[in-house]
């Protein structure tokens, strides 16, 4: 069945797609699955790993939101996957590879969203960025230190999904990079409206005129532009005017939401929690969970403490802080 799928890929996928049969493979060779291609197998490994499940209790933008409908890192990941798969299908790219990259792109995100990322980058003696940490999760930390042993193309797409890193080697990876931006700008607008930070009417008119009013309209505009300008092309592009409007809307969000006091009112507390946990582990490395002992022995306490804290959910980090630093009251 796997061989049938590989033959079908050769028949229907774009010549610019990443064909599973031509993958650069895994760091550790494995017997192929009789039913799934390597990219489909990677997607399944990511979905079933511990780090993926923890995304449901990790902040997207708003810390401790009061409401059930605000995004978490998990719902963001699923929205990125949906957008990326739609684009990949229209362009006849490899959907399994696209989905695997999308589902794994934020596995290394910290508790408390980008506030946690900034905290660890400041605390650690080495640069911390969630894209590199996501690669570290799948290569080093999952499965008790063995990693998921994913294919090179999936790991490359995860590493390159952020604008701060180099371009992905595959079109599927480039699709995920754009899909990530499309997803978070538009669902963060919806969450900001829900939080009362802004209203749709406050969005720049020149942007909404070109992209559309409402989340669905803007996402559809971006997807349509990508498909129309990238079909049967060796690159992922879109209309320059549409992309410029998207970038202006993104800058508007940075100026009015991502750095706004309402969205970041709890950031100082989040930083304090992670700093306290980090200092505790530096002083008491023997208390690190068993899964990080190998990192402790081979890469040092700073790296082990960082890996451990980055993998925590918001709730776990807060509860551990309370356990370590606040008095216990008996009733």
Phi, psi and omega in degrees: 000320177298318180295324176297319179295319178298320178294320180295321177301317180298330184277322191250338183282155176299148176297345179266358179284160175271106181279133184301327180290349180248016180299149175287351173087193184253160177296322177247115182302143179225156173292127182299150174289138181290343187247325187250148170288168180297325180290321177295323178295320177297316178304314181294321179298321179293314181300325185268000183275159182299319183298326179294317181295327181290343180298338183293340179240034174242139183296141168271292177233310188268121179284133177049053181292144178266093181155150184275351190257000176288147180291148167247176178297331179288313181294325174301314181300317180294323178292321176299316180298318181296314180296315183295320180293323177299313180296314182300318180296317181294327182269003182058040174268178184278108183293324180297315178295316179301314182293320180299315179297314182298316182290335182261356192293334182246019181300334182268007181292147184277169166295153179066026172061218183290339174297318177292323178297316178296323180296312181293326178296327179281325186280324188275153179281004179229156179297141176239126175219139189296330180295314178294325179292326177297319176296319179298323179300313185281337181267329192236324194262324182293163180054047175063031178099358180272338184077172182270351179054054181280165178292159182300320184294322178292315180297321177296316179297321178296315182296328189255015185284344182261148180294346180278356182243179181287164180293147177294152182281341182245156175295328178298318177295322178292326176297317179296319179303313178291321181297323177301313181293317179300316183294308190288327178297315186280322178283336176289328173299313181299318178292323179294322175296316179298325181279353179082013181281326176209173175237160178304326182294338181277349179295146181304127185297322181296333178282311183290333177297319181275320188268331180118158177263125181100151184302310185298318181296317182292319178296318179298318179299315182294315179298314181299319181294319178297313182296314183296327185262354184243351184299127180058034177239153180275020181212161176255110182226171176209171182303128183303323180292320178294316181295321179297321177295320177299316180294323178293321178293321177299316179295322176302318180293321177295320182287328190245347182233300188298328178253008181285148182299324182296323181278340186240019184297335182258006186297321179300321178292319179298317179298318180297319179299311183290323178297319179295317179295320180297314180295324178297314181293328177296324180277333183230064183299337180293345180270357177298142179303155184306323183296345181251005180294323179297320177295318179303316184287327186259333186235357175098166187289325180298316181291318181295317179296319178297313180300317182297312183291320179299329181279351183286152169277166177304312184296316181297317181297316180294316180296320178293320177300315180297319180295321185277328192239347181250145181292147178270130180258133180258134180254000000 
